[in-house]
Amino acid sequence: MEDVVRPGNLSADGRLATADDATLVAACAERVPGAFQELLSRYRRPAVTLAYQMMGNLEDAEDVAQEAFVRVFQAIPRFRGQASFSTWLYRIVTNLCLGSRRRRKATVALDAVREPRASDSPSRQVTEALLTRQVLGAMAPELRAILLLRDQEGLSYTEIAEALRLPLGTVRSRLSKARTAFRQMWRKLSESGEEQS
């Protein structure tokens, strides 16, 4: 007979760490001890990373991530599971970041989208990271969000559409527009940097 994992018995038999997200979310909804802590340990870093890339400030990013998890904790009993937990969390984080940016209209400095290659010199890595920050910081927040969710977080078009509550076609066209804008700004800034050297 197959051993069925139910949310209620996760805490008792120590299987929280190996439970899939859907089972863990169900356990959180039933307020199983330790279930929310496990979700937090899985998703805190991705939430802070996304928030940092959108906000440009680690302190603000940590505040946004904390607020996102407070909202998740409060709303998890009503989570319908129509999207994956990560998509739902990214939607909350993105909305909090966009709302915060609208209120403050802060200047954004973001981390590089691309991981440095081993063959890159340290100075080239720093230069590319700074250039990437400038380019992403100059982009419209809606375009930057789609670009980061797709290229940094690896979400599918459908997951991005769910996270941002946009039609799939809008996601595709905005992502195309974001990539074009990124390339154009990259070329412009890198050419002006070469002229100054």
Contacts in CASP RR format, 6 or more apart in sequence:
PFRMAT RR
TARGET T0000
AUTHOR 0000-0000-0000
METHOD contacts of the structure
MODEL  1
MEDVVRPGNLSADGRLATADDATLVAACAERVPGAFQELLSRYRRPAVTL
AYQMMGNLEDAEDVAQEAFVRVFQAIPRFRGQASFSTWLYRIVTNLCLGS
RRRRKATVALDAVREPRASDSPSRQVTEALLTRQVLGAMAPELRAILLLR
DQEGLSYTEIAEALRLPLGTVRSRLSKARTAFRQMWRKLSESGEEQS
5 15 0 8 1.000
5 19 0 8 1.000
5 23 0 8 1.000
7 23 0 8 1.000
7 24 0 8 1.000
7 26 0 8 1.000
7 27 0 8 1.000
7 29 0 8 1.000
7 30 0 8 1.000
7 32 0 8 1.000
7 35 0 8 1.000
8 27 0 8 1.000
8 30 0 8 1.000
8 32 0 8 1.000
9 15 0 8 1.000
10 16 0 8 1.000
10 19 0 8 1.000
10 23 0 8 1.000
10 24 0 8 1.000
10 27 0 8 1.000
10 32 0 8 1.000
10 35 0 8 1.000
11 27 0 8 1.000
11 32 0 8 1.000
11 33 0 8 1.000
11 34 0 8 1.000
11 35 0 8 1.000
16 24 0 8 1.000
16 27 0 8 1.000
16 32 0 8 1.000
16 34 0 8 1.000
16 35 0 8 1.000
16 38 0 8 1.000
17 38 0 8 1.000
19 27 0 8 1.000
19 38 0 8 1.000
21 39 0 8 1.000
21 42 0 8 1.000
21 84 0 8 1.000
21 85 0 8 1.000
21 86 0 8 1.000
22 81 0 8 1.000
22 85 0 8 1.000
24 35 0 8 1.000
24 38 0 8 1.000
24 39 0 8 1.000
24 85 0 8 1.000
25 39 0 8 1.000
25 76 0 8 1.000
25 79 0 8 1.000
25 81 0 8 1.000
25 85 0 8 1.000
27 35 0 8 1.000
28 35 0 8 1.000
28 36 0 8 1.000
28 39 0 8 1.000
28 73 0 8 1.000
28 76 0 8 1.000
29 76 0 8 1.000
29 77 0 8 1.000
29 79 0 8 1.000
36 73 0 8 1.000
36 76 0 8 1.000
39 72 0 8 1.000
39 85 0 8 1.000
40 69 0 8 1.000
43 85 0 8 1.000
43 86 0 8 1.000
43 89 0 8 1.000
44 65 0 8 1.000
44 69 0 8 1.000
46 86 0 8 1.000
46 89 0 8 1.000
46 90 0 8 1.000
46 153 0 8 1.000
47 64 0 8 1.000
47 65 0 8 1.000
47 68 0 8 1.000
47 69 0 8 1.000
47 89 0 8 1.000
47 90 0 8 1.000
47 93 0 8 1.000
48 58 0 8 1.000
48 61 0 8 1.000
48 62 0 8 1.000
48 65 0 8 1.000
49 61 0 8 1.000
49 111 0 8 1.000
49 152 0 8 1.000
50 90 0 8 1.000
50 93 0 8 1.000
50 94 0 8 1.000
50 97 0 8 1.000
50 148 0 8 1.000
50 149 0 8 1.000
50 152 0 8 1.000
50 153 0 8 1.000
51 60 0 8 1.000
51 61 0 8 1.000
51 62 0 8 1.000
51 64 0 8 1.000
51 65 0 8 1.000
51 68 0 8 1.000
51 93 0 8 1.000
51 96 0 8 1.000
51 97 0 8 1.000
52 58 0 8 1.000
52 61 0 8 1.000
52 110 0 8 1.000
52 111 0 8 1.000
53 110 0 8 1.000
53 111 0 8 1.000
53 136 0 8 1.000
53 148 0 8 1.000
53 152 0 8 1.000
54 61 0 8 1.000
54 93 0 8 1.000
54 94 0 8 1.000
54 97 0 8 1.000
54 98 0 8 1.000
54 101 0 8 1.000
54 108 0 8 1.000
54 110 0 8 1.000
54 141 0 8 1.000
54 144 0 8 1.000
54 145 0 8 1.000
54 148 0 8 1.000
55 61 0 8 1.000
55 64 0 8 1.000
55 97 0 8 1.000
55 100 0 8 1.000
55 101 0 8 1.000
55 106 0 8 1.000
55 108 0 8 1.000
56 108 0 8 1.000
56 109 0 8 1.000
56 110 0 8 1.000
57 106 0 8 1.000
57 109 0 8 1.000
60 100 0 8 1.000
60 106 0 8 1.000
64 93 0 8 1.000
64 96 0 8 1.000
64 97 0 8 1.000
64 100 0 8 1.000
65 93 0 8 1.000
67 96 0 8 1.000
68 89 0 8 1.000
68 92 0 8 1.000
68 93 0 8 1.000
68 96 0 8 1.000
71 92 0 8 1.000
72 88 0 8 1.000
72 89 0 8 1.000
72 92 0 8 1.000
79 85 0 8 1.000
79 88 0 8 1.000
81 88 0 8 1.000
82 162 0 8 1.000
83 91 0 8 1.000
83 159 0 8 1.000
83 162 0 8 1.000
83 163 0 8 1.000
84 159 0 8 1.000
86 155 0 8 1.000
86 159 0 8 1.000
87 155 0 8 1.000
87 159 0 8 1.000
87 162 0 8 1.000
87 163 0 8 1.000
88 163 0 8 1.000
90 149 0 8 1.000
90 153 0 8 1.000
90 155 0 8 1.000
90 159 0 8 1.000
90 163 0 8 1.000
91 162 0 8 1.000
91 163 0 8 1.000
91 164 0 8 1.000
91 165 0 8 1.000
94 145 0 8 1.000
94 149 0 8 1.000
94 163 0 8 1.000
94 164 0 8 1.000
97 141 0 8 1.000
97 145 0 8 1.000
98 141 0 8 1.000
98 142 0 8 1.000
98 145 0 8 1.000
101 108 0 8 1.000
101 141 0 8 1.000
107 137 0 8 1.000
108 136 0 8 1.000
108 137 0 8 1.000
108 141 0 8 1.000
108 144 0 8 1.000
109 133 0 8 1.000
109 137 0 8 1.000
110 132 0 8 1.000
110 133 0 8 1.000
110 136 0 8 1.000
110 137 0 8 1.000
110 144 0 8 1.000
110 148 0 8 1.000
111 129 0 8 1.000
111 132 0 8 1.000
111 133 0 8 1.000
112 128 0 8 1.000
112 129 0 8 1.000
112 132 0 8 1.000
112 133 0 8 1.000
113 132 0 8 1.000
113 136 0 8 1.000
113 147 0 8 1.000
113 148 0 8 1.000
113 151 0 8 1.000
113 152 0 8 1.000
114 128 0 8 1.000
114 132 0 8 1.000
116 125 0 8 1.000
116 128 0 8 1.000
116 129 0 8 1.000
120 128 0 8 1.000
131 186 0 8 1.000
131 189 0 8 1.000
131 190 0 8 1.000
132 186 0 8 1.000
134 185 0 8 1.000
134 189 0 8 1.000
135 182 0 8 1.000
135 185 0 8 1.000
135 186 0 8 1.000
135 189 0 8 1.000
136 144 0 8 1.000
136 147 0 8 1.000
136 148 0 8 1.000
136 182 0 8 1.000
137 144 0 8 1.000
138 185 0 8 1.000
139 147 0 8 1.000
139 178 0 8 1.000
139 181 0 8 1.000
139 182 0 8 1.000
139 185 0 8 1.000
142 174 0 8 1.000
143 174 0 8 1.000
143 177 0 8 1.000
143 178 0 8 1.000
143 181 0 8 1.000
144 178 0 8 1.000
145 164 0 8 1.000
146 160 0 8 1.000
146 164 0 8 1.000
146 171 0 8 1.000
146 174 0 8 1.000
146 175 0 8 1.000
146 178 0 8 1.000
147 175 0 8 1.000
147 178 0 8 1.000
147 179 0 8 1.000
147 182 0 8 1.000
149 155 0 8 1.000
149 159 0 8 1.000
149 160 0 8 1.000
149 163 0 8 1.000
149 164 0 8 1.000
150 157 0 8 1.000
150 160 0 8 1.000
150 175 0 8 1.000
155 163 0 8 1.000
157 168 0 8 1.000
157 171 0 8 1.000
157 172 0 8 1.000
157 175 0 8 1.000
158 168 0 8 1.000
160 166 0 8 1.000
160 171 0 8 1.000
160 175 0 8 1.000
161 167 0 8 1.000
161 168 0 8 1.000
161 169 0 8 1.000
161 170 0 8 1.000
161 171 0 8 1.000
164 171 0 8 1.000
166 174 0 8 1.000
END
